[in-house]
Amino acid sequence: MIFANMRFHTILRAIFSLLLITCFSPSKADYVWSGNCLKAYEAVIALDFETADILILKEKREHPENLLRVYIESQMDLIKSFVDEDDIALKGIKIRNEQRIELLKKHKGKSPYQRLCIAEMYLQLAIARARMQEFFGAAYDVRKAFKLLEENQKQYPDFAPNLRGLGLIHAAIGTIPKNYQWVVNLIGLSGTVQQGLDELKKLLAATYKNESYSYIRDETLMVLTFLELNLGKDKDNEIIRKRFYPVKNIEHKPLLLFSKSIFHFAAAENDSVIELLSESRKAVKNQPLHYLHFMEANARLYNMDFSAEELYKKYLRDYKGSTYIMSARQRIAWIHLLKGDEEGYEQQMARCVNPKKGEDLTDEDKAAINAHKNKEQPHPLLLKARLQFDGGYYQKALSTLAGKSVAQFPGIKAQLEFTYRLARIFDKMEKNEKAELLYISTYKNGLNQKYYFAASASLHVAQLYEEQGEKAKAIDYYKKTLALRDHEYQNSMDQKAKAGLSRLGE
């Protein structure tokens, strides 16, 4: 919905611009991808908001009738509010988008972009409302967007950009469990995860077949990758990998860098993440998406490369938002612990206290705050195995725990973590019987504990059963996952469990 890129080859840009000038003059049409608009949209996706502002103003002076500039402004507002975590900008979206929507409604025409732009502004408005916990208003905006997109699809069935909003809405609805589907049905929404993924795949293919849709290609690739990795049932890493082959100058495309890095993490290709992000960091000195430094630091830490500490510090120094601040501090503490510096660990963990507004919202930040609050120092051996596992170094992680038994770890938390870590390693190494037994053992032993190990074990054994076609067992353990409350990583586990139930028709 939000992200795209317009880096055409020079000759294609020239040809397309000429066609726009000769066939679709702004004096005769209301929604035109003029040269200014294309460059402005490209700048927005590159997070170069200053350049985008200049180009939008230029378009307003030269072609005041062209309403695409209004749509680009709204895209920029939303992206900027997320990148900068600017609550004031987020609140401004509510006011400006309502005004923008009214402007577009007044200027009726025959372009399929009219309904599309209004629908996507409603979706942006919904995201802003949801971030401010105005969920009823957000749901109503989604409904309005959905109805507009459906109407547009009926009137312009070959207009591929319709599939962006439809795909996102259908996929989102598909994550809602069956027993809550009546809520979305009540407001006239429907859809499945697979339906949404199929629509986004169709849109991506259309961007290669029809050059006029190229502006939306990179955005679609990013969104499709993220949804497929998090919600898809039958992920094919080679297909996902090949989608990135045509991408040029990725070091200058921070959102695609993020997307490709997420793919490499999911494919257990941690070394590729290190290579990709370190090269882009050298090529782009002032990276506007600071989260990429946090990602590279994580990748280096997974490989026991303690130079990660400097990247965490860079993230903390440069990033003005609130997300992953506590997590970065905790990971610096982990580095000290892994070095055998327990005093340094305690000093760093002492910074995971008194979170400012927004610093306690993500699961990772909550975990860091709780670790300090509960004074629970991780066992260095289990921590090392965990990080190696997260980097996809499964054999190294297994070697780290080789020859150890539950009795060798003091306390229920360490004992639960030991069986859980082994279960995860065996799962990834496709030793399913060992993984299943250890998952179930972890779930049963941790059922009445405050730690996340039981919930995560339940989630992963459910996924294992789903892959094996044991539907009833999978449904049972997905429900068991959702029944466990008030644990770390609650949000992400609940989302995955709900998606699993949805795939299985529950």
C-alpha positions in Angstrom: 0.0 0.0 0.0 2.6 2.5 1.1 5.9 1.7 -0.4 7.1 1.9 -4.0 10.1 2.9 -6.2 10.5 4.6 -9.6 14.1 4.0 -10.6 13.5 3.4 -14.3 16.3 3.1 -16.9 16.9 6.5 -18.4 15.5 5.6 -21.8 12.3 4.1 -20.4 11.8 7.1 -18.2 12.2 9.4 -21.2 9.7 7.4 -23.3 7.2 7.2 -20.5 7.4 10.9 -19.7 6.9 11.7 -23.4 3.8 9.5 -23.5 2.5 11.3 -20.5 3.1 14.7 -22.0 1.5 13.9 -25.3 -1.4 11.7 -24.2 -2.2 12.7 -20.7 -1.7 16.4 -20.2 -2.6 17.5 -16.7 -4.7 20.3 -18.2 -7.0 17.5 -19.4 -6.7 14.9 -16.7 -6.8 14.8 -12.9 -4.4 12.0 -12.0 -1.2 12.0 -14.0 2.2 10.4 -13.2 4.1 13.4 -14.4 7.9 13.6 -14.2 7.6 15.6 -11.0 5.3 13.1 -9.4 7.4 10.1 -10.4 10.5 11.7 -8.9 8.7 12.9 -5.8 7.3 9.4 -5.2 10.8 7.9 -5.7 12.2 10.4 -3.2 9.5 9.5 -0.6 10.4 5.8 -0.9 14.0 6.6 -0.6 13.1 8.5 2.6 14.4 11.8 1.1 11.5 13.9 2.3 13.1 17.2 1.6 13.5 16.5 -2.1 9.9 15.1 -2.2 8.6 18.3 -0.7 10.3 20.4 -3.3 9.0 18.3 -6.2 5.5 18.3 -4.9 5.5 22.1 -4.6 6.9 22.3 -8.2 4.1 20.1 -9.5 1.5 22.2 -7.7 2.8 25.3 -9.4 3.2 23.7 -12.8 0.1 21.5 -12.9 -2.3 22.5 -10.1 -5.0 20.2 -11.6 -2.9 17.1 -11.1 -4.3 15.5 -7.9 -1.7 12.7 -7.7 0.5 15.2 -5.8 -2.1 15.2 -3.0 -1.9 11.4 -2.9 1.9 11.5 -2.8 1.8 14.0 0.1 -0.4 11.6 2.1 2.0 8.7 1.5 4.9 10.8 2.6 3.1 11.9 5.8 2.4 8.3 6.8 5.9 7.0 6.0 7.6 9.9 7.8 5.4 9.4 10.9 6.6 5.8 11.1 10.2 6.3 10.3 10.5 9.3 12.7 8.0 7.9 15.2 6.4 11.4 15.1 3.1 11.4 17.1 2.4 15.0 16.1 2.7 14.0 12.4 0.5 11.0 13.0 -2.2 13.2 14.5 -1.8 15.6 11.6 -2.6 12.8 9.1 -6.1 12.6 10.6 -6.8 16.2 9.8 -5.0 16.4 6.5 -6.3 13.2 5.0 -9.9 14.1 5.8 -9.4 17.3 3.9 -7.6 15.6 1.1 -10.3 13.0 0.7 -12.9 15.8 0.5 -10.8 17.5 -2.2 -10.6 14.3 -4.3 -14.3 13.6 -3.9 -15.2 17.0 -5.2 -13.1 16.5 -8.3 -14.9 13.7 -10.0 -13.5 12.2 -13.1 -13.1 9.0 -15.1 -9.7 8.0 -13.9 -9.4 4.7 -11.9 -6.9 6.5 -9.7 -9.6 8.6 -8.2 -11.2 5.8 -6.1 -7.8 4.2 -5.6 -6.3 7.3 -4.1 -9.3 8.0 -1.8 -9.3 4.3 -0.7 -5.6 4.4 0.1 -6.0 7.6 2.0 -8.7 5.9 4.1 -6.3 3.1 4.8 -3.6 5.6 5.8 -6.2 7.2 8.1 -7.0 3.8 9.5 -3.4 3.1 10.3 -3.1 6.5 12.0 -6.2 5.9 14.1 -5.1 2.4 15.1 -1.7 3.7 16.2 -3.7 6.1 18.5 -5.9 3.2 19.6 -9.0 4.5 17.9 -10.0 1.1 16.8 -13.6 1.7 16.0 -12.8 4.6 13.7 -9.9 2.6 12.1 -12.3 -0.3 11.3 -14.8 2.1 9.7 -12.1 3.6 7.5 -10.9 0.2 6.4 -14.5 -0.6 5.5 -14.8 2.5 3.4 -11.5 1.8 1.7 -12.5 -1.8 1.0 -15.8 -0.8 -0.6 -14.1 1.8 -2.8 -11.5 -0.7 -4.0 -14.2 -3.3 -4.8 -16.1 -0.8 -6.8 -13.0 0.2 -8.6 -12.2 -3.4 -9.3 -15.6 -4.0 -10.9 -15.4 -0.9 -13.1 -11.7 -1.3 -14.0 -10.9 -5.0 -13.7 -7.6 -4.7 -15.5 -6.3 -1.9 -13.3 -3.7 -3.8 -11.3 -3.0 -1.1 -8.6 -6.4 -2.0 -7.1 -4.8 -5.3 -5.9 -2.4 -3.5 -3.5 -5.1 -2.3 -1.1 -7.3 -5.4 -1.6 -4.4 -7.7 -1.0 -3.4 -6.1 2.2 -7.0 -6.0 3.5 -7.7 -9.6 2.5 -4.5 -10.8 4.2 -5.2 -8.8 7.4 -8.8 -10.2 7.6 -7.4 -13.7 7.1 -5.4 -13.5 10.3 -8.6 -13.1 12.4 -9.7 -16.5 13.9 -12.9 -18.0 12.8 -14.7 -17.3 16.1 -14.2 -13.6 15.5 -15.0 -13.5 11.8 -18.5 -12.4 12.6 -17.1 -9.0 13.6 -15.6 -8.4 10.2 -18.6 -9.9 8.4 -20.8 -7.5 10.3 -19.0 -4.5 8.8 -19.0 -6.1 5.3 -15.4 -7.4 5.1 -14.1 -10.7 4.0 -10.9 -12.3 2.8 -8.1 -14.9 3.5 -4.4 -14.7 3.9 -3.8 -16.7 0.7 -6.2 -14.5 -1.2 -4.3 -11.5 -0.2 -0.9 -13.0 -1.1 -2.2 -14.2 -4.5 -3.4 -10.6 -5.3 -0.1 -9.1 -4.3 1.8 -11.7 -6.4 -0.5 -10.9 -9.4 0.2 -7.2 -8.9 4.0 -7.8 -8.8 3.8 -9.7 -12.1 1.7 -6.8 -13.6 4.5 -4.3 -12.7 6.8 -6.2 -15.1 4.2 -6.7 -17.8 3.0 -3.1 -17.8 5.7 -0.4 -17.4 3.1 2.2 -16.3 2.8 0.2 -13.0 6.5 0.1 -12.4 6.3 2.8 -9.7 4.6 0.3 -7.4 7.0 -2.6 -8.0 9.4 -2.2 -5.1 6.7 -1.4 -2.7 4.8 -4.5 -3.7 7.9 -6.7 -3.4 8.6 -5.4 0.1 5.0 -5.9 1.4 4.7 -9.3 -0.3 8.0 -10.5 1.2 7.0 -9.4 4.7 3.5 -10.9 4.6 4.7 -14.2 3.0 7.4 -14.7 5.6 5.1 -13.9 8.5 1.7 -15.3 7.3 2.3 -17.6 4.4 1.8 -21.3 4.8 3.9 -22.7 1.9 6.9 -20.3 1.7 9.4 -21.0 -1.1 12.7 -19.3 -0.3 14.0 -19.7 -3.8 11.0 -17.9 -5.4 11.3 -15.1 -2.8 15.0 -14.9 -3.4 14.6 -14.6 -7.2 12.2 -11.7 -6.8 15.1 -9.6 -5.6 17.4 -10.4 -8.6 16.1 -7.5 -10.8 16.5 -4.9 -8.0 19.3 -2.4 -8.8 21.1 0.0 -6.4 19.5 -1.6 -3.4 21.9 0.3 -1.1 20.0 3.4 -1.9 16.6 1.8 -1.2 16.4 1.5 2.6 12.9 -0.1 2.6 14.0 -2.9 0.2 17.2 -3.3 2.2 15.0 -3.9 5.2 12.9 -6.4 3.3 15.8 -8.4 1.8 17.5 -8.5 5.2 14.3 -9.9 6.8 14.3 -12.6 4.0 17.9 -13.6 4.7 17.2 -13.8 8.5 14.2 -16.0 7.8 16.2 -18.2 5.4 18.9 -18.7 8.1 21.4 -16.7 6.0 22.9 -14.5 8.6 26.2 -14.0 6.9 24.3 -12.6 3.9 22.6 -10.0 6.2 26.0 -8.9 7.5 27.4 -8.6 4.0 24.4 -6.8 2.6 24.0 -4.3 5.4 27.7 -3.6 5.9 28.2 -2.8 2.2 25.2 -0.5 2.2 26.4 1.3 5.3 29.7 2.0 3.6 27.9 3.2 0.4 25.4 5.4 2.2 27.0 7.4 5.0 23.8 9.0 6.4 21.3 6.1 6.3 17.8 7.6 7.0 16.4 4.2 8.2 18.4 3.8 11.5 16.7 0.4 12.2 19.1 -1.1 9.6 22.0 -0.4 12.0 20.1 -2.3 14.7 19.5 -5.2 12.2 23.2 -5.3 11.3 24.2 -5.3 15.0 21.9 -8.2 15.6 23.4 -10.2 12.7 26.9 -9.6 14.0 25.9 -10.6 17.6 24.4 -13.8 16.3 27.8 -14.6 14.8 29.5 -13.8 18.2 31.1 -10.7 16.6 31.2 -8.2 19.4 31.8 -5.3 17.2 28.0 -5.3 17.2 28.2 -3.1 20.4 29.3 -0.1 18.3 26.4 -0.5 16.0 23.9 -0.7 18.8 25.5 2.5 20.3 25.2 4.1 16.9 21.5 3.2 16.7 21.0 4.6 20.2 22.9 7.8 19.4 21.3 8.5 16.0 17.7 7.3 16.3 15.3 9.8 17.8 12.4 7.5 18.1 11.5 5.0 20.9 11.3 1.6 19.3 14.0 -1.0 20.3 15.8 1.4 22.6 15.5 -0.9 25.6 16.3 -3.9 23.4 19.5 -2.4 22.1 20.6 -1.6 25.7 19.9 -5.2 26.7 21.9 -6.5 23.8 24.9 -4.4 24.7 24.6 -5.9 28.2 24.5 -9.4 26.7 27.8 -8.7 24.9 29.4 -7.9 28.3 28.0 -11.1 29.8 29.3 -13.2 26.9 32.7 -11.6 27.4 32.6 -12.7 31.1 32.1 -9.1 32.3 29.2 -9.6 34.8 29.7 -6.1 36.3 29.4 -4.6 32.8 26.3 -6.6 32.2 24.7 -5.2 35.4 25.7 -1.6 34.5 24.2 -1.9 31.0 21.0 -3.6 32.2 20.5 -0.7 34.8 19.7 1.5 31.7 16.6 -0.7 30.9 14.6 1.2 33.5 12.1 4.1 33.5 11.1 3.8 29.9 9.9 6.9 28.2 6.7 7.0 26.2 6.8 4.4 23.4 9.8 2.6 24.8 7.7 -0.2 26.2 5.5 -1.1 23.3 7.4 -3.8 21.3 7.7 -7.4 22.6 11.5 -7.1 22.6 11.5 -3.8 24.6 9.1 -5.3 27.1 11.4 -8.3 27.5 14.4 -6.1 28.2 12.4 -4.0 30.8 11.1 -7.2 32.5 14.6 -8.7 32.6 15.9 -5.8 34.5 12.8 -5.6 36.7 13.0 -9.3 37.7 16.8 -9.3 38.1 17.1 -12.5 36.0 20.5 -12.8 34.5 20.5 -15.2 31.5 22.7 -18.3 31.7 25.7 -17.4 29.3 25.7 -20.8 27.7 21.9 -20.7 26.9 22.3 -17.1 25.7 25.1 -18.1 23.3 23.0 -21.0 22.0 20.0 -18.7 21.6 21.9 -16.1 19.6 23.6 -18.7 17.4 20.2 -20.2 16.7 18.7 -16.9 15.9 21.4 -16.4 13.3 20.7 -19.8 11.7 23.9 -21.4 13.0 22.1 -24.5 14.1 25.0 -26.9 14.3 27.0 -24.4 16.3 24.1 -23.9 18.7 23.8 -27.7 19.1 27.5 -27.9 19.8 27.2 -25.2 22.4 24.6 -27.3 24.3 26.2 -30.7 23.6 26.7 -33.0 26.6 24.5 -30.9 28.9 21.4 -32.0 30.8 18.5 -30.3 32.5 19.9 -31.0 35.9 23.0 -28.9 35.1 21.0 -25.7 34.9 19.9 -24.0 38.1 16.3 -22.8 38.4 13.1 -23.5 36.5 13.7 -20.7 33.9 17.1 -22.1 32.8 15.7 -25.7 32.7 12.8 -24.6 30.6 15.0 -22.7 28.3 17.4 -25.6 27.9 14.6 -28.0 26.6 13.1 -25.2 24.6 16.4 -24.3 22.9 17.1 -27.9 22.0 13.5 -28.3 20.6 14.0 -25.3 18.4 17.4 -26.5 17.1 16.1 -30.1 16.4 13.0 -28.5 14.6 15.2 -26.5 12.3 17.5 -29.5 11.7 14.3 -31.5 10.7 14.6 -33.9 13.6 10.9 -33.7 14.1 10.4 -36.5 16.7 13.0 -35.1 19.1 11.6 -31.6 18.5 8.0 -32.7 19.2 8.9 -34.4 22.5 10.9 -31.4 23.8 8.3 -28.9 22.7 5.6 -30.8 24.6 7.8 -31.2 27.6 8.6 -27.5 27.7 4.9 -26.6 27.3 3.8 -28.9 30.2 6.6 -27.9 32.5 6.2 -24.2 31.8 2.4 -24.0 31.7 2.1 -22.3 35.1 5.2 -20.2 34.8 5.5 -16.5 33.8 8.0 -17.2 31.0 7.3 -17.3 27.3 8.8 -20.7 26.7 5.6 -22.7 27.1 3.6 -20.4 24.7 6.4 -20.5 22.1 6.8 -24.3 22.4 3.0 -24.6 22.0 3.1 -22.4 18.9 6.0 -24.2 17.3 4.6 -27.7 17.9 1.3 -26.5 16.4 3.2 -25.4 13.3 5.0 -28.7 13.2 1.7 -30.6 13.3 0.2 -28.3 10.6 3.2 -29.1 8.3 2.6 -32.8 8.9 -1.1 -32.5 8.1 -2.3 -33.3 11.6 -5.0 -30.7 11.6 -6.7 -31.5 14.9 -3.5 -31.5 16.9 -2.4 -28.3 15.2 -5.6 -26.5 16.1 -5.4 -27.8 19.7 -1.9 -26.3 20.2 -2.7 -23.0 18.4 -5.6 -22.6 20.9 -3.3 -23.6 23.8 -0.9 -20.8 22.6 -3.7 -18.2 22.7 -4.8 -19.4 26.1 -1.5 -18.5 27.7 -1.5 -14.8 28.6 0.8 -12.2 30.0 4.1 -13.6 28.7 6.9 -12.0 26.7 6.5 -11.8 23.0 2.7 -12.0 23.5 1.8 -9.9 20.4 3.8 -11.7 17.8 2.9 -15.2 19.1 -0.8 -14.4 19.2 -0.7 -13.0 15.6 1.0 -16.2 14.4 -1.4 -18.5 16.3 -4.4 -16.6 14.9 -3.0 -16.9 11.4 -2.5 -20.6 11.9 -6.1 -21.1 13.0 -7.3 -19.1 10.1 -5.3 -21.3 7.6 -6.9 -24.3 9.2 -10.4 -22.9 8.9 -10.9 -22.1 12.6 
